[in-house]
Amino acid sequence: HSLTRAAGGDAVTAVADMDALWRLNESLRDDPELLSQLFSVAILRVQAAVLRQLGGVGPEWLDRLAGVDVRHRMHQALDCQNRRILAAVDTWGTDPLAVVCRPLGLLSVADMSRDLSREIEQLAGLEFLCDRDLTGFAEARTSPSWWNPDRATTLLPDLANTVPRFARLEVDLELTRRILARRATLASGRLGLASAEIVSKACPGDRWIETVGPDGSVTIALDR
């Protein structure tokens, strides 16, 4: 919708739409629930893609995007999911079967929580998330404690699918900030370098290749 407005010459309203979406997404970003964070990540990735194509985006967006602490939000969401695992037994009710099974249930969720806590700790120790092979997390879960073979693995988040979503958001936000910063430089009349290679913070093994064409257009891409 914002791109359609911009194509029609209404760039001001298009940017205003992005501002409204940012504020609407704040409630999701501030919610530590994993599902809310995944929805927020999806919205932010779409918004970043639109901002890269819009003209007239103000400098305040650089600060906004820089203020999104992706790693913190990811760990906060996983910690919240871990607390949900520990609280799962509380939903069993008070019928006789639930009362009899409750002690084993508590041990079972504690076992799952221990595994997730270990994985969260391992993730916290990673310098960066980009291109990480997370299949090891899934493989480790295929060998649960001998006494707990039928534990409810549905309570455990799929890290091999979840973590890359946060990693891709880090890359998208970094790319968007670089494009907006380069546009601001050109708009100020300072052409800067015709091209540059800058090490990516999200993917330290790669470099951003920034090129300014004869017409002033900017092309930025990872060297992969």
Salt bridges, closest charged atoms under 4 A:
ASP17 OD2 - HIS1 NE2 3.97
ASP17 OD2 - ARG5 NE 2.85
ASP19 OD2 - ARG23 NH2 2.74
ASP19 OD1 - ARG64 NH2 2.43
GLU26 OE2 - ARG29 NH2 3.87
GLU33 OE1 - ARG84 NE 2.84
ASP90 OD1 - ARG102 NH2 3.08
ASP111 OD1 - ARG114 NH2 2.82
ASP111 OD2 - ARG151 NH1 3.29
ASP115 OD1 - ARG114 NH2 3.17
ASP115 OD1 - ARG118 NH2 3.24
ASP115 OD2 - ARG151 NH1 2.68
GLU119 OE1 - ARG141 NH2 2.58
ASP131 OD2 - ARG224 NH2 2.59
ASP172 OD2 - ARG45 NE 2.55
GLU174 OE2 - ARG178 NE 3.95
ASP206 OD2 - ARG224 NH2 2.44
GLU210 OE2 - ARG178 NH1 3.98
GLU210 OE1 - ARG182 NH2 2.98
